[in-house]
Amino acid sequence: MRINTFRFAGDMLHLFSIVLLIWKLMKSKNCVGVSCRMQEVYAILFCFRYLDIFWNFVSLYNSVLKVVFLTGTFYLIYLMRFKPPIKETYDRKADSFSYEKYLLIPACVLGFITAEEWTIPEILWTSSIWLEAGAIMPQLMLLQQLGEVENLTAEFVVTMGLYRAFYILNWVYRFYFESYVNVVGWIAGVIQTALYLDFFYYYAMSKWYGQKLVLPFAEV
C-alpha cells in the first residue's frame, strides 16, 4: 500500500504524541493531568487492530509503526502504574471514566454489526475503529476536573487531534485517487475529531492571548 502525504503526516503526529508524553513523564517525574485510562483504551484497540501483525506483512514501515505504537503505549501505562516516583502522582480516583461500560462494550457491539466479514480479525479491527472514536474521552474528562491544563499535556492532546484530522484527509485523498471507501473509518474519525473541537478552541484562545489554558467547564 502506497503511503500518501496525509497518512504519513498522521502517523508522524501520532508517533510524536507518544514520544512527547513519554518525555513529559520522564522529565517532570509526575503524571498529573494525564489519563492512564486513555492509554489503556489505546492499548486495547491496538491489540485488536494489530492482531494481524503475526501473519499479514504489508510493509516494513507498517510493521515497525505497529510495534512502536504498541510498545510505546504499554510503556506509558507502565510509567504511570508502576514506575516510581511517577506512579505516586497518578490519581486513579480522578481518572475514573468507565471506558469498559461506555466505550469498550458499545465498540465491540458496533464492530460485530458493521464488520465487512464476520471473522475474528475483521470484527476486532472494526471494533478498534469504533473504540478509537471515543478514546480521548478519559483524557478530556480528567482535564475537565483539573481545569488548568499544563502546556505539555495540552500539546499532547492537540497533537492527537491533529493526527486524527490528517487521517480524515488521508481517507478523502484515497477516495478521490484510489476509489477507496471506509464508511466506518470515516464516521468514527469525524466523531473523534469533533470531540477535540471544544478543546482546540480554548487552546487556540489561550495561545492567542498568551494565557494559561483553563477550561471553563472545570467546575462541572
N, C-alpha and C positions, 0 to 999 in steps of 0.2 A: 504494500500500500504506500503510495506516494504521500509524503508529508508536506502539506501546504504551509504557507507563512502563518496563517491564523492558528492552525493546530500546533505548530512549533512554538509560537508565542504563548499559547495557553499552557502547554506543557512546561515551558521555562518559568512562567509565572507561578505555576503550582509547585515546581521544584524550589523556586526561590522562597515561597511562603513557608515551606517546611524548614529550609535552611535558616531563614530569618527567625523562626520560632525557636529552633534549637539554640541558635546563637543568643537569643534573648534570655532563655532559661539558664544557659551556662554562664552568661555574663552577669546577670543580676542575682543568680542563685535563688530565685524565687519564681513562683508561677501564679502570683496574684493576678486575677483578671483573665486567666487562660483556662478554657474549659477542657478538662481531660475527657469528659464525656463526648465532646465533639470528636476528639481523636479516636475514641472507642468506636464511634459510628463509622469513621473513615476506615478504621482497621477492619471492621466487619464487611463494609462494602467492597474494600479492596480484595479481601479474601473471596468474596462472592465473584467479583469481576475477573480476577486474575487466576481463577482456578485452572484455566486452560494453558497456563504457562508451562505445565508439565508435558503437554502433547501438541500444542499449536504454536509453532515458531513462525512469527510474522517477519521480524527483522531484529537485528542486534539492538537498534535504538529502542524498539518496543519492549524487548525483554529486559534491557537494563533499567528503563524507567519503571517497569513494573516492580522490579526488585528494590529499587531505590525508594519508591513510594511506600511499599510495604514495610521495609526495614526502618525508614525514617519515621513513619507513623508509630510503629511499635516502640521505637526508641523514645519518642516523645512521651508515650504512656509510661514507659519505664522511668523516665526522669521525674515525672510528676507523682507517680505512685510509690516509687521505691528508692530514689536517689537522694540521700541527704546532702545538703540541708534543704534542697528544693521541695522534697516531699512534705516537710514540716509546714510549708506555706500553702499547701493545697487545701482548699476549703470544700470538702465534699458536700457539706450541708448547703452551701450556696450554689454549688454546681449540681443542681438537683433535677434538671429537666429529664423527665422519664421517657427517653427515646425508645425504650423497649415497647412501651404502650402506644406512643403517638407517632413513631416513625417506623420502627422495625416491622411490627405486625402489619400495618397498612401497606408498606412497601412490598412485603412478601406476598400479600394477597393480590395487589396490583400486578406484581411480577408474574404470578401464576395466570392471571386473567389475560394479560396483554402480551405474553411471550409469543413470538412468532412460531416457535416449536415447543412442544411440551416435553423437553428433555431437561435434565437437571442443570447442565451448564447454561442453557438458554434461559431457563427460569431464574437462576441465580444472577445471571448477567443483567436481565431486565429488572429484577428486584433491586440490584445495586444502583441502577439509574434512578429509580424512584426514591431510593433511600438517600441518594446524594442531593436530591431536590431540597430536602429539609435538613441536611447535615449541619448547616450553620446555626440552626435554632438553639442548641445548648449554649453556644458561644454568645449569641445575641441576648439570650435570657439572662446569662450571668452578667453581662455588661449593663443590662438594664438595672440590675440590683446595685451595682457599684456606682453607676452614674458617671464619674470621671474616668476616662479611658487613657491609659498610658500610651505614649507615642508608638512604641514598637508593637504593642498589641493592636492598635488602630491600623498600622501599616500592614500587619499580617492579615487582618480582616479585609482590608481594601484589596490586597493582592489576591486573596482567594476569590473575591468578587470579580476582579478583572480576568482571572483565569477562566471562570465560567462564561463571562461575556465574550471572550475570544473563542471559546468553544462553540458558542452560538454562531459567530461569524464563520467558523470553520464549517458548520453544517450548511449555512447559506451558500458558502463557496462550493461545497460538494454537490449541493442541489443543482446549482446552475452549470457546473462544469463536469460533473460526474453522474448526474441524474440520480444521486443517492438521497434517499428519504428515510429518516429515522424519526417517526412520529413521536414515539415515547421519549426519545432523547430531546427532541425539540420542546415538547410540553414541559418535561422535568427541568430542562435548562432554563426556560423562561421563568418558571416558578422560583427556581433557586436564585436567579439573578434579581427577580423582583423583591425577594426577601432582603437584599442588600441595599435597595434604593434609599430607604429612610436613613440608614447608617451613612451611606455615601453623601447624602445631602448635608448632614450635620458635620461630617468630616470635612467636606469642602468649605463650609461656612467657618469652621474653626481655623482652617488654613488661610482663608481669605482675610479674616480679621486678626490673625496671629494670636489666637487664644487657645487654651486647652480644650480638648474635646470633652464636653459634658453633655450627656444625653438628657433631654428634657423630661423623659418619662422615667427617670431614675427612682422616683418615689413610689412607682407602681408596685 
